[in-house]
């Protein structure tokens, strides 16, 4: 999720909770915040999920400034626990689907928060949700691996399937084909609604993130062992494998591709982002965030371990890429010179970032509950939107970049109208 965006996926590794937010929209199903448990939410002014309060009197004195400011136009409040993922319907951008820790997914109208229908039947946290490219279908997937597809106009379930623990899920950009990665290392591909199925077997470790490339013929999948594979979807064969020095030293957290699919970027818990030529499978360059200033005096090793790459993406209109880190750094890299162009600092960890489709503006959401717009040319913040009383876990931007829909640990989804001075 948009898989993908985008839409998100959540999996348990030992006692660590990894939340991966995958944007499920058009090439953007980027991805999720990892090692959330390692971040002290209370320091960010957010409550523990169980302590989330609905009534304003319960919130008094807890959130202070966070609760006071609400820039949103619409609040969707039908979830009763953290809302993990959101996606907008690509065709009209008038519908949103959200999934949450309450084992529920809802399709609702963005204009007024009106419920269209509930995607019922899940028995575990819904961590992935997204619409097909033409908005005919919506897919929902829960942590235990139950995937369901619904026909939007009929509001009825048309297909379901159970796989291993689900890591991520994404629709094909041109066809009614669904791709999903699971904890056993497999990537599944189904035709919808017939259910014709193909699997791509990775290493014996979770397929932590994935993205179908814009040509619709290949997919890139990242794994927990640090490897990355580019798959031929038709043949079911692996075209390129990056491992060892070419791969990452730690689990991959997110993958993205540029508009024509010639370049792929991978992000990892190892703090590195790698730029890869998708046709040759060769690493073009490695972006390392060496110069991060730690907030507390900790050793370099510790900083490197904790500062994972949480989200990344390519600009469509300039040769720029953005990388968001767990320590709150948004790095804008110049692809033509392979150098750092700007560093935009957030007070708390970045969960996800998205570029506007037709400008050099990048959006971030973070653990402090705010959405921010940045001008990638100048590195300056354009605007900031607040309204959540807990961390934002996923968000989606509509096509003309006039609306942002967010989901949060405060049990709510919110719609923000984005005002831009240059419009």
Beta strands, then each sheet from edge to edge (+ up, - down):
strand 1: 9-13
strand 2: 16-20
strand 3: 74-76
strand 4: 83-88
strand 5: 95-100
strand 6: 105-109
strand 7: 115-118
strand 8: 126-131
strand 9: 137-142
strand 10: 146-151
strand 11: 156-162
strand 12: 166-171
strand 13: 177-182
strand 14: 186-191
strand 15: 197-201
strand 16: 207-212
strand 17: 218-223
strand 18: 228-232
strand 19: 237-242
strand 20: 252-257
strand 21: 263-268
strand 22: 272-277
strand 23: 283-288
strand 24: 309-314
strand 25: 320-325
strand 26: 329-334
strand 27: 339-345
strand 28: 350-355
strand 29: 361-366
strand 30: 371-375
strand 31: 380-385
strand 32: 392-397
strand 33: 403-408
strand 34: 413-417
sheet 1: 1+ 2-
sheet 2: 3+ 34- 33+ 32-
sheet 3: 4+ 5- 6+ 7-
sheet 4: 8+ 9- 10+ 11-
sheet 5: 12+ 13- 14+ 15-
sheet 6: 16+ 17- 18+ 19-
sheet 7: 20+ 21- 22+ 23-
sheet 8: 24+ 25- 26+ 27-
sheet 9: 28+ 29- 30+ 31-
end
